[in-house]
Amino acid sequence: MQSDAKADWDSRIAIRSDESREVELPDLDPPAWVTAVGGAGQVTVDWSLVPGAVGYVILRGTGSEELVPVDHHSGDILSVPSPPYVDTTCTPGTAYRYAVASVPEVTVHGRPGASAEATPLVADGKVPGLRLMVDAVAEGTELQRPWVPMIGSERLSQLLCKDLTGGREIGGELEDALRRMHDEIGVRTVRAHAIFHDDTHVFGAEGYDFSVVDAIYDKLLGIGLRPVVELGFMPRELASDPSRTVFGYGAIISPPASYERWYDLVRALVGHLVERYGLEEVLGWDFEVWNEANLEVFWSGTKAEWMHLYDVSAAAVKSVDERLAVGGPSSAAAGWVDDLLAHAAAHGTPVDFVTTHTYGSPPLDVQASLDRHGFSEARILWTEWGVTPRHFNPINDSVFSGVFLLRGMRSAAGRVEALSYWVASDHFEELGRPPRFLHGGFGLQTVGGLAKPRFHAMSLLSRLGPVELPVGFEGDGGGSLVEAWASRDRDRIAVLVWNLTLDQSKAEGAADLTREITLSFAGVDPSWQASATWLTPGAGSGGSGDLVAEAAALGVGEWPTEEQWEQLAASNQLETTPLKQSGEELTLTLQMPSAVLIELRPS
């Protein structure tokens, strides 16, 4: 350790004696009221908000049986951040009781309150209708864009990789995918694993060597993106147990053999970055400590050892400049947030931002945890989020996943700074390189750089205007099954409407969830012309955004032929078509899952 860091180490980093203590959580009351309303193929559950809750669990039963949590088959946590909740896992014609329990922290939930009864309706062959009302002349508010601050990526050393996957160069295509996120969607930062992995060679023959890190970050900054510096995994030279690894590329997950040497490494890296890129630039970066240490697969030490790692890392970052931003716990399934904040509050450790992850549901409202522990001003960054935590899951390539992205971003708007979809490209090697073209990979774009439905969803979001307009609903599933995000430009009204349940057992669709929607636009000149851009299942002539259907229609095998690549690329844009209807009211049919962007402009 350098001598000028010794005093800082001694004064700010001491072994803690109470890191394993349990965090005291509030005993939250259930919601004061709960309602349940049956509709075609669904029940919409609504409830009152509870101060201090980060989310809610919906419970259900029939007759006198015990109420159990409703499982929407996401493979991750079942808590949702706020009402309403649309239950489509129910059986039409069966009467149910619903109750809601408050969640103070993701691993526990409180007692449910009074129940409400509802029966989902049996389909009668008619498509239910609902009304959606947009106040086009309202003053409105600034439209929040939680997708812009951050996107996830494979470890960034892959930007330097010249190997081929599916006949495509890995590094060049990953760079192109990230550039497209910046240029077309407006994304500003990239979060990735493993800046200390062996392939970045941070230990040289004569001390630290950050030349590979420099090459990586030079490429990223050249695209116009900033890195979120995830401090991990453990360099072999520092690992207490180099045999403990994760992923196909063998990232080391053990604690350091010496926390003092870890401090020195982190301090050296941060100081080098400031020297190379300038303090004003690096003040705009975030330094995140490790990845998902609450899962044994990512951290072979104890919770207490990770808390110590956080203390050491935060002190190392702040020793370069107190204004540099550091945070965590970068946890799976919203865990350890309260643990870190309670620990930091007790010991004066800085937490400039809180990071955590979840899949299959909108992100929880962890602001309640920040307020509880005295960190109300800390930023909230969901540095991983997606439709499923499972690799090679077909849902990753589906239209359902694209519409899911819309629902989650709308839920997060205004309450989190960043909701980072995991990840930008199918050039992603946690469990090995992609075995075929559409393999259920996490990427928004395929190997070959084609847009999946989730990328199309991002592009639809990017077309919303700067002013958010109020929206009202009437009818079966309005505001729960069917949602909307309305906006205004100087000479344009843009309304994004989607039909989605969180129930992944219906990812392929459900006929009884189709809705006929009548949109009215108060204050719009009847002469304005309307157009529609659809994201919907099905192939046809292209333009629907369903890449799986398009590939199937072309008979694509494990990898497209050169002719098929060209055909897929030609149909890989969403089509915008004029509508015969115009003016103050439009009617359209929206199946589940699907979305449509309606734009109105002066004729």
FENQUI-V297248 format. One record per residue. N is the residue number from 1. PHI is phi as a letter, one per 40 degrees, with the letter a starting at -180 (none if undefined). Layout:
((N;PHI) (N;PHI))
This chain:
((1;none) (2;c) (3;c) (4;c) (5;c) (6;c) (7;c) (8;c) (9;c) (10;c) (11;c) (12;b) (13;b) (14;b) (15;c) (16;c) (17;b) (18;b) (19;c) (20;c) (21;c) (22;c) (23;c) (24;c) (25;b) (26;c) (27;c) (28;c) (29;c) (30;c) (31;d) (32;c) (33;a) (34;b) (35;b) (36;a) (37;b) (38;c) (39;b) (40;c) (41;g) (42;a) (43;b) (44;c) (45;b) (46;b) (47;a) (48;c) (49;c) (50;b) (51;d) (52;g) (53;c) (54;c) (55;a) (56;a) (57;b) (58;c) (59;b) (60;a) (61;a) (62;b) (63;f) (64;c) (65;c) (66;c) (67;c) (68;b) (69;d) (70;c) (71;b) (72;c) (73;g) (74;c) (75;g) (76;b) (77;c) (78;c) (79;c) (80;b) (81;c) (82;a) (83;c) (84;c) (85;b) (86;b) (87;c) (88;b) (89;c) (90;c) (91;b) (92;d) (93;g) (94;c) (95;c) (96;b) (97;b) (98;b) (99;a) (100;b) (101;b) (102;c) (103;b) (104;c) (105;a) (106;c) (107;c) (108;b) (109;a) (110;c) (111;c) (112;c) (113;c) (114;c) (115;b) (116;b) (117;b) (118;a) (119;b) (120;c) (121;c) (122;c) (123;c) (124;b) (125;g) (126;b) (127;c) (128;c) (129;b) (130;a) (131;b) (132;b) (133;b) (134;b) (135;c) (136;c) (137;b) (138;c) (139;c) (140;g) (141;b) (142;c) (143;c) (144;c) (145;b) (146;c) (147;c) (148;c) (149;c) (150;a) (151;b) (152;c) (153;a) (154;d) (155;d) (156;c) (157;c) (158;c) (159;c) (160;c) (161;c) (162;c) (163;c) (164;b) (165;b) (166;f) (167;g) (168;b) (169;c) (170;c) (171;c) (172;c) (173;c) (174;c) (175;c) (176;c) (177;c) (178;c) (179;c) (180;c) (181;c) (182;c) (183;c) (184;c) (185;b) (186;g) (187;c) (188;b) (189;b) (190;b) (191;b) (192;a) (193;c) (194;g) (195;c) (196;b) (197;c) (198;d) (199;c) (200;c) (201;f) (202;c) (203;b) (204;c) (205;c) (206;b) (207;h) (208;c) (209;b) (210;b) (211;c) (212;c) (213;d) (214;d) (215;c) (216;c) (217;c) (218;c) (219;c) (220;c) (221;c) (222;c) (223;c) (224;h) (225;b) (226;b) (227;c) (228;c) (229;c) (230;c) (231;c) (232;i) (233;c) (234;c) (235;c) (236;d) (237;c) (238;b) (239;c) (240;c) (241;a) (242;c) (243;c) (244;c) (245;b) (246;a) (247;g) (248;c) (249;c) (250;g) (251;c) (252;c) (253;b) (254;c) (255;c) (256;c) (257;c) (258;b) (259;c) (260;c) (261;c) (262;c) (263;d) (264;c) (265;c) (266;c) (267;c) (268;c) (269;c) (270;c) (271;c) (272;c) (273;c) (274;c) (275;c) (276;c) (277;b) (278;g) (279;c) (280;c) (281;c) (282;c) (283;c) (284;c) (285;c) (286;b) (287;b) (288;b) (289;c) (290;g) (291;a) (292;f) (293;c) (294;c) (295;b) (296;c) (297;c) (298;b) (299;a) (300;c) (301;c) (302;c) (303;c) (304;c) (305;c) (306;c) (307;d) (308;c) (309;d) (310;c) (311;d) (312;c) (313;c) (314;c) (315;c) (316;c) (317;c) (318;c) (319;c) (320;c) (321;a) (322;d) (323;c) (324;c) (325;c) (326;b) (327;a) (328;a) (329;c) (330;f) (331;c) (332;c) (333;f) (334;g) (335;c) (336;g) (337;c) (338;c) (339;c) (340;c) (341;c) (342;c) (343;c) (344;c) (345;c) (346;c) (347;b) (348;g) (349;c) (350;c) (351;b) (352;c) (353;a) (354;b) (355;b) (356;a) (357;b) (358;a) (359;b) (360;g) (361;a) (362;c) (363;c) (364;c) (365;c) (366;c) (367;d) (368;c) (369;c) (370;c) (371;c) (372;c) (373;b) (374;g) (375;b) (376;d) (377;c) (378;c) (379;c) (380;b) (381;b) (382;c) (383;c) (384;a) (385;a) (386;a) (387;c) (388;a) (389;c) (390;c) (391;c) (392;f) (393;b) (394;d) (395;c) (396;c) (397;c) (398;c) (399;c) (400;d) (401;c) (402;c) (403;c) (404;d) (405;d) (406;c) (407;c) (408;c) (409;c) (410;c) (411;c) (412;c) (413;d) (414;g) (415;b) (416;b) (417;c) (418;a) (419;b) (420;c) (421;c) (422;b) (423;a) (424;c) (425;b) (426;c) (427;c) (428;a) (429;b) (430;d) (431;b) (432;h) (433;c) (434;d) (435;c) (436;a) (437;c) (438;b) (439;b) (440;g) (441;c) (442;c) (443;c) (444;c) (445;b) (446;c) (447;d) (448;g) (449;g) (450;c) (451;c) (452;c) (453;d) (454;c) (455;c) (456;c) (457;c) (458;d) (459;c) (460;c) (461;d) (462;c) (463;c) (464;c) (465;c) (466;c) (467;b) (468;c) (469;b) (470;c) (471;b) (472;b) (473;b) (474;a) (475;h) (476;c) (477;g) (478;c) (479;g) (480;b) (481;c) (482;b) (483;b) (484;a) (485;b) (486;b) (487;a) (488;b) (489;b) (490;c) (491;b) (492;a) (493;b) (494;b) (495;b) (496;c) (497;b) (498;a) (499;b) (500;a) (501;b) (502;c) (503;c) (504;c) (505;c) (506;b) (507;c) (508;c) (509;h) (510;a) (511;c) (512;c) (513;c) (514;c) (515;b) (516;c) (517;b) (518;b) (519;b) (520;b) (521;b) (522;c) (523;g) (524;c) (525;c) (526;d) (527;c) (528;c) (529;c) (530;b) (531;b) (532;b) (533;b) (534;b) (535;b) (536;a) (537;c) (538;h) (539;c) (540;g) (541;c) (542;g) (543;g) (544;c) (545;g) (546;c) (547;c) (548;c) (549;c) (550;c) (551;c) (552;c) (553;c) (554;c) (555;g) (556;c) (557;c) (558;d) (559;b) (560;c) (561;c) (562;d) (563;c) (564;c) (565;d) (566;c) (567;c) (568;c) (569;c) (570;c) (571;b) (572;c) (573;b) (574;c) (575;c) (576;b) (577;b) (578;c) (579;b) (580;c) (581;c) (582;a) (583;g) (584;c) (585;a) (586;b) (587;b) (588;a) (589;b) (590;b) (591;c) (592;b) (593;c) (594;a) (595;a) (596;a) (597;b) (598;c) (599;b) (600;b) (601;b) (602;d) (603;c))
